[in-house]
Amino acid sequence: MVILSLNSDYFVEALYAAAWVGAVFVPFNTRWAKAEIEHAVNDCEPRIALLDDTFASHTEAFSARGVKVLHMEQTHGADSLECLIQSSPPADDRRKKGETLAGIFYTGGTTGRSKGVKLSHRNILSSFFSLHAIALYPSETIFLHTPPMFHLADAGLLFGLTQLGATHVILPGFEPGSTLRAIEQHRVSALVLVPTMIGMLCEALRDAAVDLSSVGMLSYGASPISSAVLERAMAAFPNARFVQGYGQTELSPAATVLDHADHLAGRLQSAGRAIPGVDVRIVNESMAELERGAIGEIVVRGANVMLGYWRQPELTAKTIVNDWLRTGDAGYLDVDGYLYLVDRVKDMIVSGGENVYSAEVEDALMRHPSIMQCAVIGVPDDRWGERVHAVLYLRPGAKLDEADLIAHCEPLIANYKRPRSFELRDSPLPLSGVGKILKTELRKPYWQDRSRNVG
């Protein structure tokens, strides 16, 4: 069952309804372009699609593929969820649990297409209960949902907090003004943000006097946070514990946590230590464990590890080896077990908390007939942490400008994945001995004077 919707109470009900009847929920990224939605529909072959009014225009496209479309708002009459509820008898609880497939969450793919991450009922609850074991969320939590619910960082907390009897405050999406008003009005005690959002809130607070004293816990992750922004945030949220999390969708999604005490102790460059019930190692290419301080690939083992990739058994077998999930991230552990990320093994760009895979952007650009070579890299950006930058070599005699390239990318990939800057070269891009473009050389002018810590 596909869910294509902004955050809402209907979204919450849809997730629980799917779990109740034993269906598999598949939240779609609300920022996808038409081609990306089509790919995911063809890949997961849903029987039902739940759409809110924002995405009602996709009704015909889903219906043409034999997908039954239901609308979340009552304005759609017989095709609305409310009408279906009123006209149907109660469904039995199928009591699905454990390793039964609960949901598929799509994440960016290095092959140029999104991968469907299969998560079980146990997966989805495991990270939350591990976090709860270190007393991050009390039962009286009033949690503000501002990140999109198609992200597991939010959806995972939704399920776990409900079991604690917490209160959910839901916004359709993130906007600084409405977020600050919601915190003050509902006395929100906890929320999850990416560093870009934290920076935006701090900027908005320059012109607004808002009481944020109710916030007792603010967690963040997905991209680095500067010490300047963090200091401003700690001043703005005087009663909040700050917690950083590291993980990925394949880990449901948490692996390590840097708690508030570690923030105060000056460990801001670390991604924290493994959460209870989860093991973290650093290994070499042969999966042999490395000594503390040695840089290698980060692998994780625990109940949080996904079932695998939807319809990609070979990729699953390469990613999960003897129960250890290969994250594709490089880092090291210190003598106290704190994890430090050094770089991404995969060519991933983290822009504003969103993961952008360069191969996917390159695939879209290379569809333009005038482009002979292209390389997409992340370059420093004061607002987004990194921005997507494209280096292009055109066919002889071809001419392109930025407006042409933006128009070309618009129907192919989501806005946040599209390059924000372009560089046109009049000579071929540098290649390695085996013919691969040397992205390291392309990045050097941008990063040589800056640390590219992607923790």
Secondary structure, DSSP 8 states (H G I E B T S, - for coil): -EEE--S-HHHHHHHHHHHHHT--BEE--TT--HHHHHHHHHHH--SEEEE-GGGGGGHHHHHHTT-EEEESSGGGGGGBHHHHHHHS---------TTSEEEEEEE--TTSS-EEEEEEHHHHHHHHHHHHTTT-S-TT-EEEE-S-TTSHHHHHHHHHHHHTT-EEEE-SS--HHHHHHHHHHHT--EEEE-HHHHHHHHHHTTS-----TT--EEEEESS---HHHHHHHHHHSTT-EEEEEEE-GGGSSEEEEE-HHHHHTT-TTS-BEE-TTEEEEEE-TT--B--TT--EEEEEEETTS-SEETT-HHHHHHHEETTEEEEEEEEEE-TT--EEEEEESS-EEEETTEEEEHHHHHHHHTTSTTEEEEEEEEEEETTTEEEEEEEEEE-TT----HHHHHHHHTTTS-GGGS-SEEEEESS---B-TTS-B-HHHHHHHHHTTS-----
